[in-house]
Amino acid sequence: MEELLELLKDVRDDVDFENSTDLIDGKILTSFDIIQIISVIDEKYDVAIPATEITPANFNSVQAMYDMIQRLAED
């Protein structure tokens, strides 16, 4: 999880990823941010995120992103 937090801070260092739970619903992240995050996750974790997984529920918090990565890595 710490590694993911560091990667996210590289994308947007002005966002409190540790405590935010409404990154999408609160319009904190833009669609461009999400594209960058997907790219970073793919590169670092070798996890392809299908379009069906690109939902607010999977990107509203760092915990949700981490859970998604774990779930997709198992498949």
C-alpha positions as CSV (number, residue, x, y, z in Angstrom):
1,M,0.0,0.0,0.0
2,E,2.9,2.4,0.8
3,E,4.3,1.9,-2.6
4,L,1.0,2.7,-4.2
5,L,0.7,5.9,-2.1
6,E,4.1,7.0,-3.4
7,L,3.1,6.3,-7.0
8,L,-0.1,8.3,-6.6
9,K,1.8,11.2,-5.0
10,D,4.0,11.3,-8.1
11,V,0.8,11.7,-10.2
12,R,-0.8,14.4,-8.0
13,D,1.3,15.6,-5.0
14,D,-1.4,18.0,-4.0
15,V,-4.0,15.3,-3.1
16,D,-4.3,13.7,0.3
17,F,-4.5,10.1,-1.0
18,E,-4.1,8.6,2.5
19,N,-7.3,10.2,3.9
20,S,-9.5,10.9,0.9
21,T,-12.5,8.6,0.1
22,D,-14.2,10.7,-2.6
23,L,-11.4,11.2,-5.1
24,I,-13.8,10.7,-8.0
25,D,-17.2,11.6,-6.4
26,G,-15.6,14.8,-5.0
27,K,-14.1,15.7,-8.3
28,I,-10.6,15.7,-6.8
29,L,-9.2,13.6,-9.7
30,T,-9.7,14.4,-13.3
31,S,-10.1,11.9,-16.1
32,F,-6.5,12.7,-17.1
33,D,-5.4,11.8,-13.6
34,I,-7.2,8.5,-13.8
35,I,-5.5,7.7,-17.1
36,Q,-2.1,8.4,-15.5
37,I,-3.0,6.3,-12.5
38,I,-4.0,3.4,-14.7
39,S,-0.8,3.7,-16.7
40,V,1.3,3.7,-13.5
41,I,-0.6,0.7,-12.1
42,D,-0.1,-1.2,-15.3
43,E,3.6,-0.4,-15.4
44,K,4.5,-1.0,-11.8
45,Y,2.2,-3.9,-10.9
46,D,1.8,-5.4,-14.4
47,V,-1.9,-5.3,-14.0
48,A,-4.1,-4.4,-16.9
49,I,-7.3,-2.6,-15.9
50,P,-10.2,-3.4,-18.2
51,A,-12.7,-0.7,-19.0
52,T,-15.3,-2.5,-16.9
53,E,-13.1,-1.8,-13.8
54,I,-12.8,1.9,-14.4
55,T,-15.6,3.0,-12.1
56,P,-15.7,5.5,-9.3
57,A,-16.0,2.8,-6.7
58,N,-12.5,1.5,-7.7
59,F,-10.8,4.9,-7.7
60,N,-12.5,6.8,-4.9
61,S,-9.7,5.9,-2.4
62,V,-6.3,4.4,-2.3
63,Q,-7.8,1.4,-0.5
64,A,-10.2,0.8,-3.3
65,M,-7.4,1.0,-5.9
66,Y,-5.2,-1.3,-3.8
67,D,-8.1,-3.8,-3.5
68,M,-8.7,-3.6,-7.2
69,I,-5.0,-4.3,-8.0
70,Q,-5.0,-7.3,-5.6
71,R,-8.2,-8.7,-7.2
72,L,-6.9,-8.2,-10.8
73,A,-3.5,-9.6,-9.9
74,E,-5.1,-12.8,-8.8
75,D,-7.0,-13.3,-12.1
